[in-house]
Amino acid sequence: MKQTFKNNLSHNNSGYGYGKFWVAKLSGKDKKWGFKREFGAKPFVDYQNNSKTTWYNFETEIEIGEGEYMEFFESNAYKSRRQYFVLKDSELVEINKSDIKFN
């Protein structure tokens, strides 16, 4: 099932900073990074110019199957946001990092 994600934090080319934005399917454990990740498509970037500031909006899609885990991450100069999800009964359910279990 395809899932679409959009940024919630403000991103620009000055005060807030361009930041990072990505979505990944979690496919197992990794000694260095904690989880093995299969990253979604490169985000589509839309922007608006307002005099000296350019504001960015990000959007990306990822394919996820029933019972699979995924991670959403975005950051700017002031905040970062990381969320974990599992697809249950065709609905994306937010979970805690500690709820993620691999055999």
C-alpha positions as CSV (number, residue, x, y, z in Angstrom):
1,M,0.0,0.0,0.0
2,K,1.4,3.4,-1.0
3,Q,1.6,6.0,1.8
4,T,2.2,9.7,1.2
5,F,4.0,12.0,3.7
6,K,4.3,15.8,3.8
7,N,6.5,18.0,6.0
8,N,5.0,19.6,9.1
9,L,8.0,21.7,10.1
10,S,8.8,25.0,8.3
11,H,11.8,24.9,5.9
12,N,13.4,27.9,4.2
13,N,16.7,29.2,2.9
14,S,17.4,31.4,6.0
15,G,16.3,31.3,9.6
16,Y,14.6,27.9,9.8
17,G,17.1,26.2,7.5
18,Y,16.5,23.8,4.7
19,G,16.8,20.8,7.0
20,K,16.3,17.1,6.2
21,F,13.2,15.1,5.3
22,W,13.0,11.3,4.6
23,V,10.8,8.3,4.9
24,A,12.1,4.7,5.2
25,K,10.8,1.2,5.5
26,L,12.5,-0.6,8.4
27,S,13.7,-4.0,7.4
28,G,15.7,-5.3,10.4
29,K,18.4,-4.4,12.9
30,D,21.7,-2.7,12.2
31,K,24.6,-2.5,14.6
32,K,25.7,1.0,13.4
33,W,22.4,2.7,12.7
34,G,20.0,0.8,14.9
35,F,17.7,-0.2,12.0
36,K,18.3,-1.3,8.4
37,R,16.4,1.2,6.2
38,E,15.0,1.1,2.7
39,F,14.5,4.8,1.8
40,G,11.4,6.0,-0.1
41,A,11.5,8.0,-3.3
42,K,13.4,11.3,-3.3
43,P,11.1,14.0,-2.0
44,F,9.2,16.2,-4.4
45,V,10.1,19.8,-3.5
46,D,7.7,22.7,-4.0
47,Y,8.8,26.2,-3.2
48,Q,7.5,29.7,-2.9
49,N,9.6,32.9,-3.1
50,N,8.7,35.8,-0.8
51,S,11.2,38.6,-1.3
52,K,14.4,37.3,0.3
53,T,13.1,34.0,1.7
54,T,12.3,30.8,-0.2
55,W,9.9,28.5,1.6
56,Y,10.1,24.7,0.8
57,N,7.4,22.0,1.0
58,F,8.4,18.3,0.8
59,E,6.3,15.3,-0.2
60,T,7.2,11.7,-0.8
61,E,5.6,8.3,-1.2
62,I,6.7,4.8,0.1
63,E,5.3,1.4,-0.5
64,I,4.6,-0.5,2.8
65,G,3.0,-3.9,3.4
66,E,0.8,-5.3,6.1
67,G,2.8,-5.6,9.4
68,E,5.8,-3.7,8.1
69,Y,7.4,-0.9,10.0
70,M,8.4,2.5,8.8
71,E,10.1,5.7,10.0
72,F,9.4,9.3,9.2
73,F,12.1,12.0,9.9
74,E,12.3,15.7,9.3
75,S,14.4,18.5,10.8
76,N,15.1,22.2,10.5
77,A,17.4,24.5,12.4
78,Y,15.2,24.5,15.5
79,K,13.4,21.2,15.7
80,S,13.5,17.6,14.6
81,R,10.7,15.1,14.4
82,R,10.9,11.4,14.2
83,Q,7.9,9.0,14.1
84,Y,7.5,5.3,13.7
85,F,4.5,3.5,12.2
86,V,3.2,0.0,11.4
87,L,0.6,-0.9,8.8
88,K,-2.2,-2.8,10.7
89,D,-5.5,-3.8,9.0
90,S,-4.6,-1.4,6.1
91,E,-4.2,1.6,8.4
92,L,-1.0,3.3,9.4
93,V,-0.7,3.2,13.2
94,E,1.8,5.4,15.0
95,I,4.0,3.4,17.5
96,N,6.9,3.9,19.9
97,K,10.4,2.9,18.8
98,S,10.4,0.3,21.6
99,D,7.4,-1.4,20.0
100,I,9.4,-2.4,16.9
101,K,10.4,-6.1,17.0
102,F,12.3,-8.1,14.4
103,N,12.9,-11.9,14.7
